[in-house]
Amino acid sequence: MSATPAAAPAAKTARRVHIPNSLETTERRIAIGLVVPSIIAIAIFVYGFIGWSVRVSVSKWTGLLADYTFVGLAHYIDLLSDRRFGIDVRNTAIFTVLFLIVCLAIGLMLAILLDQRIKGENLFRSIFLFPMAISFIVTGVVWRWLMNPATGSRISGINLIFDKLGLDFLINQWHLTSPPWGIAFVVIPAVWQMSGFTMALYLGGLRSISEDLREAARVDGASEFQIYRYIILPLLRPVTLSAVIILGHISLKIFDLIVAISQNNIALDVPGVYMWRTTFDGNNYGEGAAIGIFMLVTVAVLMVPYLVNNMKAESDI
């Protein structure tokens, strides 16, 4: 008689344990069901098209009709001896280095200024971020006018300001300056648009650093410069790395800004523009795909180590 009442609570406990497991299984199935469509779409429209582009890049497709005759690495080998492609790589390297350095410097400077809790901080933050809301094609059109290289009676834009201020020695040809330095002036509108974004990244990083660290350093006699040099900047390294990855990705595949400013000026050519001209103007789909794969590899060289490092950091946690 006494065994039966004792068995009943045990059975209820077993049932209570079984119900959460069933709910967990149902939730897992729902989560998988929600994710599967995205996985399928990415598999088809990202990795599937990458694979198709690789296939085209090793084919003989040079007209409107598809020709998948295998030619191996012929297009890639031709690119190595292509003078225009050499100009593209050189321009991309100059643009990327200057773009990263200037964006990081201006973004950090603006973030430090805003971190001083100045009056009207919200207004200034919005002003600095506003250019990011504009597309690169609009930025290019506006800055093409601002950097108008015309002189004499047709002078306008920034050169006109220099002329009115008596700073004639600053008047120049901007993006039409002798290669390879013309591409350096294209960095100006790119920095104008993206330095506010870099500022936002750094400002978030600065606000996440405890004020107690700064106070402790001040108590130990550290100057403000030493605080930033030995405490703040080292703690901002993850932010800097993220900014380098994002900005580097943008610079390596830059297209619309160059098209808006250069207007078929080969001295300002970059791989993205060359790929477009080769593929859709020249109908050379094989070589155009090869240029696209080259751009993919250069971006992957920048992105993959960063992603692997993040995955290792998460696994350590």
C-alpha positions in Angstrom: 0.0 0.0 0.0 2.8 2.4 0.8 4.7 1.8 -2.5 1.9 3.1 -4.7 1.9 6.7 -3.3 5.6 6.9 -3.6 5.6 5.8 -7.2 3.1 8.4 -8.3 5.3 11.5 -7.5 8.2 9.8 -9.3 6.1 9.3 -12.4 4.9 13.0 -12.3 8.6 14.1 -12.0 9.5 12.0 -15.0 6.7 13.6 -17.0 7.8 17.0 -15.8 11.3 16.4 -17.0 10.1 15.0 -20.4 7.9 18.1 -21.2 10.8 20.6 -21.4 12.8 18.2 -23.6 9.9 18.0 -26.0 9.6 21.8 -26.1 13.3 22.2 -26.6 13.1 19.8 -29.6 10.2 21.7 -31.1 12.0 25.0 -30.7 15.1 23.6 -32.3 13.1 22.4 -35.2 11.4 25.8 -35.6 14.8 27.6 -35.4 16.2 25.2 -38.1 13.2 25.7 -40.2 13.6 29.5 -40.1 17.3 29.3 -40.9 17.2 26.8 -43.7 15.7 29.2 -46.4 18.5 31.6 -45.7 21.1 28.9 -46.0 19.6 27.7 -49.3 19.5 31.2 -50.7 23.1 31.9 -49.7 24.2 28.6 -51.1 22.6 29.4 -54.4 23.0 33.1 -54.9 26.4 33.5 -53.2 28.4 30.4 -53.3 26.6 29.0 -56.3 27.3 32.1 -58.4 30.9 32.3 -57.1 31.3 28.7 -58.4 29.7 29.7 -61.7 32.0 32.7 -62.0 35.0 30.5 -61.5 33.7 28.2 -64.2 33.3 31.2 -66.6 36.7 32.5 -65.8 38.4 29.3 -67.1 36.2 29.3 -70.2 36.5 30.7 -73.7 33.3 32.8 -73.4 34.0 36.0 -75.5 30.6 36.8 -77.1 26.9 37.0 -76.3 26.5 33.3 -76.8 27.9 31.2 -73.9 31.0 29.2 -74.7 32.3 27.0 -71.9 35.2 25.6 -73.8 37.9 25.1 -71.1 41.0 27.3 -71.5 42.5 26.7 -68.0 44.3 29.7 -66.4 44.8 31.5 -69.7 42.7 34.6 -68.6 44.6 34.9 -65.3 48.0 34.6 -67.1 46.9 37.3 -69.6 46.0 39.6 -66.7 49.5 39.4 -65.3 50.9 40.9 -68.5 48.0 43.3 -69.1 49.3 46.9 -68.7 45.8 48.2 -67.9 45.4 45.7 -65.1 48.7 46.7 -63.7 47.5 50.3 -63.5 44.4 49.0 -61.8 46.3 47.2 -59.1 48.6 50.2 -58.6 45.7 52.6 -58.2 43.9 50.2 -55.8 47.0 49.9 -53.7 47.5 53.7 -53.5 43.8 54.3 -52.9 43.6 51.7 -50.2 46.6 52.8 -48.2 45.7 56.5 -48.2 42.0 55.8 -47.6 42.7 53.6 -44.5 45.3 56.0 -43.0 43.4 59.2 -43.4 40.0 57.7 -42.4 41.4 56.1 -39.3 43.3 59.3 -38.3 40.3 61.7 -38.9 37.8 59.2 -37.3 39.9 58.8 -34.2 40.5 62.5 -33.9 36.8 63.3 -34.2 35.9 60.5 -31.7 38.4 61.9 -29.1 36.9 65.4 -29.5 33.4 64.2 -29.1 34.4 62.0 -26.1 35.1 65.2 -24.2 31.4 65.6 -23.7 31.3 68.9 -25.6 28.2 71.0 -25.9 26.1 70.0 -28.9 27.7 66.6 -29.2 24.5 65.0 -30.7 24.5 67.7 -33.4 28.1 67.3 -34.3 27.8 63.5 -34.3 24.9 63.7 -36.7 26.8 66.1 -39.0 29.8 63.8 -39.1 27.7 60.8 -39.9 25.5 62.4 -42.5 27.8 61.8 -45.5 27.5 58.1 -44.9 23.8 58.3 -45.8 24.7 59.4 -49.3 25.6 56.9 -52.0 29.1 56.9 -53.5 27.7 57.8 -56.9 26.1 61.0 -55.5 29.3 61.8 -53.7 31.3 61.3 -56.9 29.1 63.6 -58.9 29.3 66.4 -56.3 33.0 66.1 -55.7 33.7 66.0 -59.5 32.3 69.5 -59.6 34.1 70.6 -56.4 37.4 69.2 -57.8 36.9 70.8 -61.3 40.4 71.1 -62.7 39.4 74.0 -65.1 41.2 77.3 -64.7 40.8 80.8 -66.1 37.3 81.9 -66.9 35.9 78.4 -66.2 37.4 78.1 -62.8 34.9 76.7 -60.2 34.6 74.6 -57.1 37.5 74.4 -54.6 39.9 76.0 -57.1 37.6 79.1 -57.2 37.8 79.3 -53.4 41.6 79.2 -53.5 41.5 81.9 -56.2 39.3 84.2 -54.2 41.4 83.8 -51.1 44.6 84.5 -53.0 45.9 81.0 -52.5 46.8 80.5 -56.2 49.6 78.1 -55.3 47.0 75.5 -54.1 45.1 75.5 -57.4 45.7 72.2 -59.1 44.3 69.6 -61.5 43.0 67.4 -58.7 42.2 63.9 -60.1 43.7 64.8 -63.5 47.1 65.2 -61.9 49.8 63.2 -63.6 49.5 59.5 -62.8 49.8 57.8 -60.4 48.9 60.6 -58.0 45.6 61.5 -59.6 44.0 58.6 -57.8 45.2 60.1 -54.5 42.8 63.0 -54.9 39.9 60.6 -55.3 40.6 59.6 -51.7 39.3 63.0 -50.6 35.6 62.3 -51.3 35.9 58.7 -50.0 37.3 60.0 -46.7 34.6 62.7 -46.5 32.0 60.0 -46.8 33.5 57.3 -44.5 35.4 59.2 -41.8 32.1 59.8 -39.9 31.5 56.0 -39.8 35.0 55.5 -38.5 34.4 58.2 -35.9 31.2 56.3 -34.7 33.2 53.0 -34.3 35.9 54.7 -32.3 33.5 56.7 -30.2 31.7 53.5 -29.2 35.0 52.0 -28.3 36.0 55.1 -26.2 32.7 55.1 -24.3 33.1 51.4 -23.5 36.4 52.1 -21.6 35.9 52.5 -17.9 36.6 56.0 -16.6 38.2 54.3 -13.5 41.2 53.3 -15.7 41.8 56.9 -16.7 41.4 58.1 -13.1 43.8 55.5 -11.8 46.4 56.6 -14.4 46.0 60.2 -13.5 46.5 59.4 -9.8 49.7 57.6 -10.8 50.9 60.8 -12.5 50.2 60.0 -16.1 49.6 62.8 -18.5 46.6 62.8 -20.9 48.9 62.0 -23.8 50.4 59.0 -21.9 46.8 57.8 -21.0 45.9 57.7 -24.7 49.2 56.3 -25.7 49.5 53.5 -23.2 45.9 52.8 -22.2 43.3 54.1 -24.6 44.9 53.2 -27.9 45.9 49.7 -27.0 42.3 49.0 -25.8 41.0 50.4 -29.1 43.0 47.8 -31.2 39.9 45.6 -31.8 38.0 48.6 -33.0 40.9 49.6 -35.3 41.0 46.1 -36.7 37.3 46.1 -37.4 37.6 49.5 -39.1 40.5 48.3 -41.2 38.5 45.3 -42.4 35.4 47.3 -43.3 37.2 50.2 -45.0 39.6 47.8 -46.7 36.8 45.8 -48.1 35.2 49.0 -49.4 38.4 50.3 -51.0 39.3 47.0 -52.7 36.0 46.8 -54.5 35.4 50.5 -55.1 33.5 51.1 -58.3 30.7 53.8 -58.3 32.9 56.6 -56.9 35.5 56.1 -59.5 33.0 55.9 -62.4 31.3 59.1 -61.2 34.6 61.0 -61.0 36.9 59.5 -63.7 34.4 59.3 -66.7 36.5 56.7 -68.6 39.9 58.2 -67.5 42.1 55.1 -67.6 44.6 56.8 -65.3 42.0 56.4 -62.5 41.0 52.8 -63.5 40.5 50.1 -60.8 39.7 46.4 -61.1 35.9 46.9 -60.6 35.7 49.4 -63.5 37.9 47.2 -65.7 35.7 44.2 -65.0 32.6 46.1 -66.0 34.1 47.4 -69.2 35.6 44.0 -70.1 32.4 42.1 -69.4 29.6 44.3 -70.5 31.2 46.7 -73.0 33.7 44.2 -74.5 31.5 41.1 -74.1 34.6 39.2 -72.8 32.9 37.3 -70.1 35.8 34.9 -69.5 38.3 37.6 -68.7 35.8 39.7 -66.9 35.0 36.8 -64.6 38.7 36.3 -64.0 39.0 39.9 -62.8 36.0 39.4 -60.6 37.6 36.3 -59.0 40.9 38.3 -58.5 38.9 40.9 -56.6 37.2 38.1 -54.5 40.6 36.7 -53.6 42.0 40.0 -52.5 39.0 40.7 -50.3 39.2 37.1 -48.9 42.9 37.7 -48.0 41.7 40.6 -45.9 38.5 39.1 -44.4 39.3 35.4 -43.8 42.1 35.9 -41.2 39.8 38.3 -39.3 36.9 35.9 -39.3 39.2 33.0 -38.3 40.6 35.1 -35.4 37.0 36.0 -34.3 36.0 32.3 -34.3 39.0 31.3 -32.2 38.3 34.1 -29.7 34.6 33.0 -29.4 35.7 29.3 -29.0 38.1 30.4 -26.2 35.3 32.1 -24.4 
